[in-house]
């Protein structure tokens, strides 16, 4: 399977999910919803490997009372 074919399958999948989610939104509002959801999912996938370490560090800093640790 070529990279172009794989990309096209992924794009088709994303649009099929978008079609399912679009229901309550009018067409002009559609892009306002799909792009943020796609970006959030990508962040989730990219950061998955470090999630445990980040949560552990957040708990450590929170327990020390450090303000504005975000």
ABEGO torsion letter per residue (X at the ends): XBAAAAAAAAAAAAAAAAAAAAAABBAAAAAAAAAAAAAAAAAAAAAAAAAAAAAAAAAAAAAAGBBGAX
